[in-house]
Amino acid sequence: MTQEDTKPWYRQFWPWFIISLPAGTVVAALITVYIAVDGADPLVTDDYYKEGLAINLDKSRLKRAAELNIAVRMNLAESNVELQFAPQAIAPQQLRLDLSHPTKAEFDMHILLLQEADGIYRGSYGEVQEGINWHLSLYPDDREWGLQSRWSPSSSVNWIELRP
């Protein structure tokens, strides 16, 4: 005579094993959706054509800065910016400096630099993440010319020379 198992189904091993496989897949899919939505890539733009044209404008501004022989020396230290033109450059009353994070637009900063009596431009910026190569863009209000560079706040050298 054989002995039959009289335990109810929910006390058996195999039904739970079979149920756990699709349940685990559903949990993994939900985690994947959460990661995809939370870490969405902000670098993709809807208007890629205008972005491409802007790159060409930046190159023309760099070329114009080279024609004008514009060079600056800039100190970025302790959330303050000091900038000085080379002696031969004609300097406007104010400049704009953009600090752009390489991947996250919400960290970008736009700094207004005002010329003081000693001929040095000064401005201040907020806290920046160290260990990241920030993109620097310097230009006057009319955007006739522009200079670009990279800067890492963790470096021991805070003086940067910007040349076209």
N, C-alpha and C positions, 0 to 999 in steps of 0.2 A: 504494500500500500504506500502511495506517495503522499508526502506531506505538502499541502498547499500553503502558499504565503498568504496570510490573512491581513497583512498591513494595508491601510488605505494607500491610494496612489501617491498622495503628497508626502508620504513617509518613505517612498522608494527613492533610490539613487538615480536611476536612468531617466525618469521624467524631468528631474531638475537639471541633469546634465544636458539633455536635449534642449530644454528651455533656455539654459544659460548661453548657448552659442549665439542664437539670434539676439538675445538681450545684450550681450557683450558688444555685438556689432552695432546695435542701435546706440549704445552709450559712446562708443568710439566715434560714430558719425556725428553725434551731438557735440562732442569735444572738438572735432575737426571743424564743424561749422562755427563754433564759438571762436576758435583761433583765427579762422579766416575772416570773420567779421571784425573782431577786435584788432587784428593786426593788418588791416587793409592798407595797401600800398598807396600813399598819397602822391606819388611821383607821376602817375599816369594822368594826363590832362585831356580834357574833352576837345580843346582847341589846339591840336598839335600843329596845325598850319601856322597859326600866329606865333606859337612858340618857336618854330623854325625860323620865321622872319626875324624874331627878336634876337636870335643868335647872330644873324647877319648884321643887325644894327649894332650889337656889342662890338663886333669886329671893326665896323666903320668908326666907332667911337675910339677904339684902341688906336686905329690908324691915325685919327685926327690928333690924339694925344702925342703920338710920335712926331707928327708934322709940327706941332707946337713945342716940341722938346720939353714936355712936362714930366717932371720927376718929383716925388715927394718922399719924405722920411716921416714915418709914423711910429708913435709909441703907444702900445696898448697894454696898460698895466693897471691893476686894481680898479677895474670898471671905469677907467678914464682913458680918453683918447687925446693925444697931442699930435698935431700934424704940422709939418713945415714944408713949404715949397722950396725947390731949388731956386737960387737967386734970380735966374733969368726968366722964370715963369711969371705970367700975369695972373694974379690970384683974385678970384671973386670974393664977395663978402661972406658967403656961406657955401658949405659943401654938404653933400649927403654921403654917408657911408652905410652900406648895407652889409650886415653880418648874416650870412645865410648858412643854415644848418644843411649838411649834405643830403639828409634824407627826410627830415621832419620840418615842414613849413611852419608849424606852430611855434618853433623856437627861433625863427628869423627875427632880426632886429633892424630897425631903420634909425640911424643916428644923425642928428643935425649937428654939424660942426660950424661954429661961429668964429670969425676972425677977431682976435683981440688986438689991443694996441701994439703989442710986441710982434705982430705979424704971425703968431702961432694960432692955429685953429684948435679949439678945444670942444669936447663934448663928453658925454658919459653914456654908459650902457649898463644893462642889467647883468645878472649872473649868467655865465656861460659854462657849458659842460667841458671839462678838461678831457684831453686825449682825443679830441675830434679835430679834423682839419676843416676849419670854417672857411667859407668862400667870402672874400672881401671884394666889394665893388665901390669905387669912389668916383663921384661925378658932381658937376655943378648943377644948379637948378635947371638950366636950360638944356642939360644933357648933351652939350656940344661935343664933349670928349669924355672919356672914362678910363679908369685904370682898374685892373683886377689882380688879385693875388690870393694866396691861401695863408692861413694863420692857425697855429695850434697853441692854445692857451697854456698847455703843460710845458711848452719849451721854455728854456731859461732865457732865451733872447726875446725881448719884447719889442725891439726896434725892427721895423720892416721898411725896406725901400721898395717903393712902387714905381716901376718904369714900364712904358709900353712895350 
